[in-house]
Amino acid sequence: AGHIYVEGREVVIRSPKDAFALGIGMIHQHFKLVDVFSAMDNIVLGKKEKYQKPKLLRQKIREIGSTYGLEVDPDKKIYTMSVSEKQTVEILKVLYRDARILILDEPTAVLTPQETERLFAILRRMKEQGCAIIIITHKLNEVMEISDRVTILRKGKSIETVETSRTNEKELTELM
């Protein structure tokens, strides 16, 4: 139970379409990509723009990528990509749909430490560009490094929300 507010206005979300209309995009822990399609095909899948000229689509994807530091070859097939590249495609997919609020579920679960640092640099850049980012994770060291605020959930209930700068791993562990 609860309420969802976007830009100070209470909203109701009944479907992914409603979420996209509100500028909310979800990047799942297990990627939702079609392996035999290219990055570009996955990014525009389900959008009317997929029937535009491929050159224009590639340009738009590269522009979004350069804004946030997300480098990907639009023509590369998903099955040939690393986990980090696939995650980049997932992020580009929601940004292509004009998401300004991103929810990432366990984004570092399958990344190397170097890929995690790259992801965090991208997330910081997205924050600077005005995106709101929600990360679902249990890795407290990453929570302390990347977050501004932490909400502790236990058994489906919100326990407490704290400013990261005013807490530590020990306190968060106790709240959990």
SVG drawing of the C-alpha trace seen along z (x, -y; Angstrom):
<svg xmlns="http://www.w3.org/2000/svg" viewBox="-4 -19 42 34">
<polyline fill="none" stroke="black" stroke-width="0.4" points="0.0,0.0 1.1,-3.5 1.1,-6.5 3.3,-7.4 4.1,-11.0 5.8,-12.3 6.9,-15.9 4.7,-16.5 1.5,-15.1 0.0,-11.8 -0.3,-9.3 -1.8,-5.9 0.2,-3.3 -1.7,-0.3 0.6,0.8 4.1,0.3 2.4,-2.0 1.2,-4.2 4.7,-4.3 6.3,-5.2 3.8,-8.0 5.0,-9.4 8.6,-9.1 9.4,-6.1 11.5,-3.3 12.6,0.1 15.8,1.9 15.3,5.4 18.0,7.6 17.3,10.2 17.4,8.2 14.4,8.1 16.2,8.2 15.7,10.2 19.1,11.9 18.9,12.2 18.0,8.5 20.5,5.6 20.8,3.1 18.9,0.6 16.0,3.1 15.7,3.8 15.8,0.1 13.0,-0.9 11.0,2.3 7.3,1.5 7.7,-2.1 6.4,-3.6 9.8,-5.1 11.1,-1.6 9.7,-2.2 11.8,-5.4 15.0,-5.5 17.7,-3.4 20.2,-6.2 18.0,-8.6 17.4,-6.0 21.2,-5.3 21.8,-9.0 19.2,-9.5 20.5,-6.5 24.1,-7.8 22.9,-11.3 21.2,-9.8 24.3,-7.7 26.7,-10.6 24.5,-12.7 24.9,-10.1 28.1,-8.4 26.4,-5.2 28.5,-3.8 27.0,-1.0 27.1,0.0 23.4,-0.2 24.0,2.5 25.6,5.0 23.6,8.2 22.6,8.7 23.9,12.3 27.5,11.0 27.4,8.5 28.9,8.6 26.7,8.3 27.7,4.6 26.8,3.8 23.4,5.5 22.8,3.4 23.7,0.3 21.1,1.3 18.5,1.7 19.3,-1.8 19.2,-3.3 15.9,-1.6 14.2,-3.5 16.0,-6.7 14.8,-6.5 11.3,-6.4 12.0,-9.7 12.3,-8.2 13.5,-10.7 12.9,-8.3 14.9,-5.1 14.4,-2.1 17.3,0.4 16.9,3.8 20.2,5.2 22.2,3.5 25.6,4.7 24.7,8.3 26.5,9.6 29.0,6.8 32.7,6.9 34.1,4.2 35.4,2.2 31.9,2.4 30.3,1.4 32.5,-1.7 31.6,-2.5 27.9,-2.1 28.2,-4.4 29.9,-7.1 27.0,-6.8 24.4,-7.0 26.1,-10.1 26.1,-11.7 22.4,-10.9 21.7,-12.5 23.6,-15.6 21.3,-15.7 18.2,-15.7 17.3,-12.0 16.0,-10.5 17.5,-7.0 16.1,-4.3 18.4,-1.4 17.2,1.8 20.2,3.6 21.4,5.3 25.1,4.3 25.6,1.8 29.0,0.6 27.5,-0.3 24.5,-2.0 26.9,-4.2 28.9,-5.0 26.2,-5.9 23.0,-7.0 21.7,-10.2 18.9,-8.6 18.2,-5.0 14.9,-3.5 15.0,-0.2 12.3,2.3 11.7,5.3 9.0,7.9 7.3,5.6 7.2,2.7 9.0,-0.6 11.1,-0.8 12.9,-4.1 14.4,-6.5 17.7,-8.1 20.1,-10.5 23.2,-8.4 25.6,-11.2 24.0,-10.8 24.3,-7.0 26.7,-4.1 26.7,-0.5 26.3,0.6 23.1,-1.5 21.6,-0.3 22.3,3.3 20.5,2.8 17.5,1.2 17.4,4.2"/>
</svg>
